[in-house]
Amino acid sequence: MGTPAELQIIEKLDVIIKLLAVGLVRAKEGREQILFLHQLGISNKDIAEILGKTQNTVNATLSQSRKKKNEKEHG
């Protein structure tokens, strides 16, 4: 997969990305935080870790959001 040095760099970059994500969502609340991070392409697992929520909470929030979007689109 990579040398030990490359893996350390990847781990450090992952931490930096998570810290930046926390800064980006600080002004947002609850559901908006989850949706915003999801739109950035961050995994549900990482969103849960970043926000201190369970992965089930993140999954449920995203599922409810998709359901609401579908209801609006299809009336």
N, C-alpha and C positions, 0 to 999 in steps of 0.2 A: 504494500500500500504506500509506503514511503519510509524514508529514513527516520530515525528517532528525532532528529532535529526538525524535519519537516512536520512530523506529527505534533511536536511541541508548538510550532508556529501556528498550525491549524487550530489547536486548542486555545491558544492565546487570541487568535482572530475571532473564534467563536465567543469568547468572553467579551471582547470588545463589541461585537455585533449585539449581544444581549444587553450590554450597558447602554449602547446607543438606542436600542429599542425602548428601554425603560424611560430614557429621556424624552423620546418622541411621544410617548403615550401619557406622560405625566399630567398634561392638561386635559386629557380625555377621561371619561368615566366608564366603568364597567364594560358593558356590551360594546361600546365604541372602541375601547382598547383592544378587545379581542378581534373585532372586525378589521381594525386598522392593521394590526400585526399580521393577520391572515392575508390581507391584501398585499402585504410586503413579501409574502411567500415564506413566512416563518412557520415551521411545523407546529401542529397542535400541542405536541409534547413540550416544545420549547416555549410556546406561548404560556402554557400552564406554569412552567418553571419561572419565566420572567415575571408573571403577574402574581405568583404565589397562590394559584388556584389549582384545582384538580383537572386532570385531562378530561374527565367526564363533564365538568362544567364547561370547558372550552368546546368540546364536541357538541354538547346540548345547545349552547348559544349559537354556534354556527349552523346547526340543523334548524333551529327555530328561525334564524335569519333567512336561510334558503327557503323555508316554507312560506314565510311572509312575502318574500320576493316573488315566489311562484304564484301566490294568491293575488298579488297586485297585477302581475302580468296576464293572468288567465281569468281574472275577475271572479 
